[in-house]
Structures are given as C-alpha cells and as structure tokens.
Amino acid sequence: MKYTINETRSDLKSGKVTSVQLVKESIETFEADRNSALPLNAFLEMFDDAEKKAEACDREIAQARAEGKLDELFEKKPLLGLPFAVKDNISVKGKRLTCGSKILEGYVAPYNATVIARLEEKGAIPLGRCNQDEFAMGSSTEYSSYGPTRNPINREYVSGGSSGGPAAAVSANQALFGLGTETGGSVRLPASYCGIYGLKTTYGVLSRWGVVAYGSSLDQVGLLGHTPDDIALPLSVMAGEDFYDDTSADLPGREDLLELKPYNNGDLSTLKIAIPRQFLENKGLDSDVEEVFSQTRNWFESKGAKIDVVDIPVLDAAIASYYVIALSEAASNLSRFDGIRYGRRVDPGEGYDELYIKTRSEGFGPEVKRRIVIGNYVLSEQFSGDTYKKGMTVRARIQREMAKLFESYDMVLCPTCPTTAFKLGQKVDSPLEMYLSDLYTTFVNLARITSLSVPAGNAKSSGMPVGIQFAGPMFGEAKILQIAKAWDLEHAGCGIPCKANS
C-alpha cells in the first residue's frame, strides 16, 4: 500500500501499480495480521467484491492509456482504483452492517449510504468493514462485540474511538483513507491517538443518509488520512446537498479541495488564532500534550500569526451539555432496535414485553445500556423540562459565541485530547474518566463547526502520537486544510510514527 493518495494516483497512471495489487496487498496484510499474536482488529472483514471492482478500474485505466485519455479519465474519476476503509455504521449495499453490536448480528445493508455512492461514482473502492465502539458510543474502541482495536503504534494501547477501526487501518497502511463518524470527537480522537489526520466536517456538509444514528443533531461523517490532501480529495467528491437528507448543505469553495494549495508564509502571517483560556487552565492536561501544544503555538507565532488567549466561560459546560443532548437522542434513536423491526431477536415466547426486554438485554452491551438508561432518565417526565432544555440552551449559547469569535479570528487552536492514547483496559471500567477524553472536542460538535486533528508530535514519556486541533468556522474546511498542508510540508514524518510501517 502506498503512503498517500497523490502518490498512488501517480503510480496508477504510470502503470507502476494496479488497483488489483493495492487491494490484494491490503487483504494479504489483513490476513497476516489477523493471525498474529496481537491482531490489530481494525478490519472486521474484507468485502468479497473489492478485487472485482479493482479489476474493472484497471480495465478503465488501461483503455484510457491506450486512447491517450488518462488525464481526462482521472479528472472525471479522481479516486479511480483507490481502496478505502468504512466504519461499521455506514451502509454498503449487500454488506453486513452491525455497528459493533450483537443486536444487529447478521443485518445486511439494503442500499449504499450517500457518501459511499458518491465515492464509488468517482472510482473509489470500499475495501472492508471496520471495527468501532458499539453504536459509536465510546472513546477507545473497546466497547465492541468484536473485541478492541489495538493501536498500530503500540499494540498495548487503544486506538481511540469510536472510529478506532478505520483510524488504525489507515495508520497501519491497510487502507489509503477511511470514513468514520463523529458525534463528540469520534474521528479526531482516534486520529490523534494513531498519528494521522482526522477531519470533523461542518454539520450537513456530508450526508447522513445511510449512516446509523447515535445523536442525530450531532452526528457527522468524517475522514481519516495520512495528509491533508488525503482528506481534501475524498471530501470534494462527497460534499454537498442530498435529496435524502434534509440537513445536508453545499460546501462553498469545494473546488479548492481538488488541488489543495498550502498557505505560504505570507498567508500564515495574516492569521488571527484564538486559544480558549478554559482549555489552558484545565488541570487534566497531560504535560506531554501541553509541551507539543506549546511547540505548535510557537510555530504559528514564528510565521507571524497573531495568537490571543480568549475567555469563553460557556466552554466549561460543553461536555455536560453534550452528554445530556447526545444520550437523550441516543435513547430515542435506539428504541427501534427491539427484536421486531431490525436485527437479532430473542423470543422467550412470553409476549411482546418479554421479547423486547430479552432482545435488548442480550443484544446491547453495557456501555450502550448505560447511555440508554441515562438518556431515558433525562427525558423522563420529571426531568425533560429542566435538564434537556438547559442542555439545549447551553448548546445555543456555544453556537452564538463561537460564531461571534470567528468574526474576529480565523481559527481556534487547542489540543485534541487531554492525554495521549492509554493502555487497553485502563479506563474501560471508569465511564466518567472515559467521557472526559472528549473534553476538547465536544464544543465543535455542539457549535456545528469544522475541526481537523493534526499529528503534531510524540509524547516523550510513551512515544505515542499527540494531535492538535485546527478548528474553523462553519464551511471552513478548505481553509483549515490549506493551513494544515503548510504545517504538513514542514513537519511530515515527525508526528506520524506509523510512516515506518509503510
């Protein structure tokens, strides 16, 4: 597997590599890893038709080469022949879709999610289904019925979650790029832990049609890749309004993503960057993360960017507001999994009530049950008029204050996570500690803005990657990726230890 999309496209056009070779290499790596002493467990399965689709791509390329129309072909299908990883909650027609849960055991998706359809239309190949926390509820990909996904940098550590499967697959070079989903940081967190780039898009930029819902007002498809270009190109073909998703929206400046140009020193010197005081004063910030963050801040200052520490008191309430809203929506969304309409059924033959109780008790894991119980408690008659409304009020205020902030500043700079990746099992029995992993990410989802986790260095104590967030305004994806590309051109390799695995 090649390291970047641009390198691979170049080799496909020149004939140095074929799409079939790319797919076979990924499958062989997956099979070898699955039989190792400490399997990564990033892919749950490889799709059986991936190689046939690669053969069709190779035929298109060969014909275009013979006719002298290669450039025209790759302009029409910029992702032709490129395999990508898919999180287990995104529908791929005819393939199993389980959300990492026993309750959806054996369920097969009847149609393609819009993001999958648009990628395939431009030549990309869905390679396989990747592990995740059950129903995307978790920060480490340990809450999966298929077992945890390990970190490819050090397999004693978690890969992050809930999109730990596709993040680990990309980091370990088992796929060129990956699709994950975000509700409160589930793309950026594993990107940070695995030393790659992870983009949370503006709410609505990527259609949610065909994506299994966790928290509908927060969920968003995200992208994982080794470079900003690896994210920009797939984003350019997936973004935009979708008839099947009323919350979808066009992305202004999408053409800038096709050939991503980095900010030059002159552009960087005009930047105004905000750092929330609330994040600097957080006592849970690991010293290794703090040091990498300081180095990142110094780099921007060396380029002439103006950086201000700003006071946004409402951010102290972001994680509480997030969990009130997310868990309430999760309790509502997961009510459909009842043993009658979808997936697994456990019928004791004692009536519908017992069928419902038995199916959900055996089908859901402990973390999903915990969140359903809390969500229903918040929505109960006693509390729904108080707790939930207060959560929504805080959210509205965060949206207003972040919109106002971006009237004066180009981006927000902050760590992705208070710590680096932790060891497997370290936090799995401590839900509150696990929830606090999202401390720096949830404000982005509540504000519906965009944010990119950038691999910025490694912790001295453990050698594990550290991610720093470049957060921008709504529909600011192109600008954030252009800034990140300027960073990547100077730092490529120093924050991506997995490059040695390629």
N, C-alpha and C positions, 0 to 999 in steps of 0.2 A: 504494500500500500504506500502510495506517495504521501508526502507530508502535507501539501496544500492543494487546494482546488486549482489554482492557476498553473502550478507545476504539472498537475495531472492532465489538465486540458491541453497543455502544450505537448505533452508526450503522446496523448491520444491523437492529436492532429498530425504529429510527425510519424506516427506508427511505431514509436519506441515501446508502447504498451497498448494492450487492448482492454476493452471493458470486461471481457471474459476473464482475463488474467487478474484484474482488480477484484472481481467478485470471488474467483477461486481462491485467491490469496487470503481474502477475509474469511472465507469458510474454513480453509485449512488452519488459519490462526485460531479461529473459534474452536475447532475440533481438538486441536492440540492443547489449547488452554483448558478446555472442559475436562480433559483427562489428567491435568496437572495436580500436584499435591494441594495447592491453594488456588482453585479456579477463580477467575475474576468475576464470573457470573454477571457479565454486562449484558450479553445477548441471551435471551431465553430460548430463541430458536432462529434459525436462518430460513428465509422464505424459499420454498422449493422451486419457484419460478424465476428467481433472481438471475440465474445463469442464462435461461432462455431469453429474458429481456435484454441481458448483456449481449447475447449473440445478435439480436435484432439491431441493437445500437451499432455494433461493429459492422454489420452489413450496410447500414446507412452511411457510416463514415467511409467505408471502402468505396461505395458507389460515388459519394461526393468527391473523394480524392481522385477517382478515375475521370470524373467530369470537370475537375478543376473548380469545384464549388464548396470547398471545405469551409472557407471563411463565412460564406453565406449560410451554410448549414449550422455552424456554431453560433452565428448571430441569431438564427431562428430558434435554436435549441442550445442555449448556453451551458446547460448542465448535462449534455448528452453523454451517457455512459458512466455517470458518476454515482457510486453506491452511497446510500446514507442510512443512518440508524433511526428507528422510530420507537418512541416511548409506548408502553403497552396500554395507554389510554387514548390513542389516536387510531381511528378506524382505517384499516387497509382491507379493501374488499376481498372476501374469501379467506381472510386470515383470522386466527384466533385473537380475541380482544378480551383480556381478563382483568386489567387494572391491578395486577399483582394480587388478586383476591380469589379465594376458593368459591365465593358466591357466583362468580362468572365463569367458573370452570367449564370449558367446552363451548363457550359462546363464540360464534363466528360473525364478523362484521359483514353486513349485507351491502355496504357501499363504501366508497372512499371518502374520507374527510376532504374538505375543500383544499387544505394545504397539501395533501398527498396528491390529489388530482392535478393541481397546478404544477407541482414539481415533476410529476410523470409527463405532463404535457410538454415540458421543456427538456425531457430526456433523462431525468434522474431516475435511479433505480432503488426502490425500497428494498433494503438488504435483509432486514430481520427485525424482530420484536425484542425490545429491551426492557430490562427489569426496572422496577420502581417501587417506592413505598405504596402500600395498599391504598388505592383510590387517591394517590398523590398526597397522602397525609403522613408527613414525616420530613426530617431534615438529614437523614443518613442512609436511606435505602436499606434499613434493617427491618422495617415493618412490611415485609413482603412474604407472601405464602411460598415463594420460591427460594427463600433464604436471602441473605445480604449480598450486595455487590461490594467487592473489595476495591480499594484504591490502587490503581496501576503503578503509582509511585512507590508505595509501600503497602503490601497486601495485608498488613496487620491493622490498617486504618480504614475508616469508612470512606466512601466515595462522595458523600454528601447526598442530599435528597431534596425533593423526591425524584428528580430526574437523574439519579446516580447511574442508572444503566447506560443511557446514551452518552453521558459525560465520560464515563470510564471507557466506553467503546471508542470514542473519538480520541481521548487522551492516549489510549494504548494503540492507536493507529489501526483499529479494526474497522473503522469507517471514516470517510472523508469529512463528513459533518453529521450532526444529529439534530433531531427535533425533540424538544422536551415541552413541558408545560409549566407555567408559573401561576401560583395563587398568592404566595407571600415571599418568594425568593427561591423557588424550587429549580430554577435554571442557573441563576447566578451563584447560589451556594455550592452546588457540585462543580461548577466551572472553577470557582476559587479553590476548592479542595483538590481538584485534579490538574490544575495548572494550565487551563485553557481559557478561551474567551466564551462568555455566555451573555446573550442579549435578551433582556425583557423588553418586549415591544410595547408601544403605546396601546392602550386598550382599544380594540377594534381594528387595528391595522392588519392583524391576521385573523381570518375567520375561525370561529369556534365550532362550525358545523362539522359534526363527526368526531368531536372531542368529548369524552365522558366528563360530565360536570362535577366539580367539587364545590366551589363557591362562584356562582355564575357571574356576579358583578365584579369579580376579581380575576377570574381565570384568563389566561392568555397563553397562546403558543409562543415558545421561544426557541432560539437557535444556539447551537454549540459548535465551535470550530477552533482551529489552531491559530488563525489570523483574522483580523477584521474583514479581509476580502472573503474568507470562507463563510462569513456570516452575511456580508452585504449582497453577494450574488444570489444565493437562495432567497433572501428576503425580498429582493427586487421582483422575483417572479411569483412569490406567494402573496404579496401585499395587495390590498385593495378591497373594494366593496364586494359583497357576496349576496346574491339574491336570497340564499337560505339562512342568512344571519343578519337580523335587523340591527345588531350593534356594530356591524362592520363599517369600516371607513376607508377612504382612499388615503394614500401616503404621499403628501406633496414632496416633490424633489426625488421621486423614485428613480429617475434616470441617472441621478448622481451615484447610485449604488452599483450600476452596471460596470463602471470603471472607476473604482474608488480612488480618489486623489487625496493624498495626505496633506494636512495643514503644514505649511512651511513655517520657518521661524518668524516671519513677519506676521502670519496669521495667528500664531501662538502668542505673540506679544500683545495682541489686542484682546485676548481672553480675559473675562472677569469671572472668577471662580469663587463660589461660596462653600464654606465648611461649617456645618451646623455645630454650634458650641455644645449642644446636648450630647453629640457623639464623642467629642474630645474629652468631656468630663466623665464619661462612663467608666466606672470602676472595674467593669468586667473585661476591658480591652487588654488583650494579651500583649506583653512587651515586645514580642517578635513582630506582631502585626503592627503595633504602633511605630516600630522602627522602619518597617517597609513603607508605611503610610507617610512618614516624615520624609523619606527619600523621594517618594513620588511627588510630594508637595514641593520639595526643593528643586526637582527637575522642572516643574512648571514655572517656578519663580526664576530659575536660571534662563528660561526662554522669554522672560519679560512679562509673564502673565500676572495680573493683579489678583491677589487672593485675600479675601476677607473672612474672618470668623463671624458668623451671623447667629443671632439668638432666635430660635424657633421653639418656644416652650411647648407648643402643642405636640411636638415630636415625642415628648416623654410619654404621651398617651397613645402613640401609634400602635404598639404591639398589643395593648389591651383592646383597643378599638378593632384591630384586625381580627383577633381571635373571636370576639363577640360576633362580628359580621360573618366571618368565614365558617364558623362552626354552626351558626344558625342556618346558613344557606346549605351547608353540608347535610344537616339533619333533614332538611326539606328535600334536597336532591336525591338522597339515598333511600328515601321512603319507597321508591319504585322497585327496589330490589327486595322482593317479598316472596319469592318462590312461585309466583303465578305468572308474572309478566316477563321476567328475564332470568337466565342462568339456572343455577343449581336449585333443586327443590328437595327438601327433606320432609316427607309427609308421614307423620305418625298415625294417620287415619283417625284422628280425633276431632276433626273440624278445622275450619279455616284459621281460627285463632291459634291453635296449636301448630298448624303448618307454618304460619307466619313466624311464630316465636322460634320454633325449632330451626327453620331455614336460616333466619338471621343470626341466631345464636351460634350456629355451627359454621355459617358462611363468612361472617365478618371476624377479623382479627381484633385483638384487644385495643389497639390504638383507634381503630375506626369506631368501635363500640364506645370508647371513651368520648370521642368527639360528637357522636350522635347523641349521647346522653346529655352532655353539656349543652349542645345546640338546642335540644328539645326543652331543657330546663330554662334556658334564656328565653325561648319562645313561649313558655308556658303562660297561662293567663295572669299569673302573679307577677311576672317579670317583663313580659314583652313590651308593655307600655313604658317601661323605665330603662332597663339595661340596653335593649336593642336600639331604641331611639337615641339614647345617649351615644352609643357606638356610631350610629349614622351621623349624628351631629358633629362628633369629633372628625369623622371622615370628611364631611363637607368643609370643615374649617381647614383641614390639612390641604384639601384641593385648592381652596381660595388662597391660602398663604404660600403654597408652592407656585401657583400661577403668578402671584404678585412678585415673588422672589425672582422668577425668570424674566420679569420685565427689566430687571437691572443686571442680572447675571446670566452667563452663557451655560454654566453647568454647576452641579454640586459634586464635590469630591469627598468621598468617605470610604472607610473600609467596607468590604463586602460582608465580613463576618467578624465577630469579636475575637475568634480564635482560628487556628488552622484546623485541619482535619484531626479528629480524635480517634482513639483506638476503638475497634469493634467491641461492642458490649459496654463501653464506658458510660454511656448516657441512656441506654435503651430502657432502663427501669426508673429513669428520672424525667418524667414528662416535662416538668417546668424548665429544667436545665436544657432539654432538647428544644423547647419552644423559644428559648432565649437566643438560639442560634440565628433566628430571624430578626434580631434586634435592629439591624441596619438596613434591612431590605423591605420591610412591610410598608414603610411610608411611600415607596414608589408605587406599589400596587394600589394603595388607598388613593393616591393622587392621580392614578391612571397615566403616569408619565413613562418615559423610557429610561432604561439604565443598562449599562454594559459592565460586567465584571471583567477586569483586565488583569492578566497574570503579571504581577509587579515584582516578584522576588521570592525568596525562600526563607523560612524561619531558621535561625541559627541553631536553635535547640533541637529541632527534629528533622530539618531539611525539607519539610513539607511546603508546598506552594502557598503563597499569600495572594489573594485577589483584592484589588481596589476598584471601587465603583466610580464610573463616569456617568452621572445621571443628568439627563437633559429634559427639556420641556416636552409637552405632547407633540408628537410628529417630528421630534428632533433626532431621529435615528441616523440620518445621513451625516449630520454634523458631528455627533458623538463618535461614529465610526471613523470619520476623517481624522478627528483628533487622536483616536486610538491608533490609527495607522501611522501617524507621526511618531507616537510612542513606540510602536512595534518595530519601526525601522531602526531605532536606536537601541532597543532592548531585546530583540528577538533572541530567544535561547536562554537568557539569564533568568527568566521567570517561567520557563517551560521545560522542567527537567525531563519530561517524558520524551523529548525530542531524541534522546539517546536510544529510545526503544524502536525508532523507525527503521 
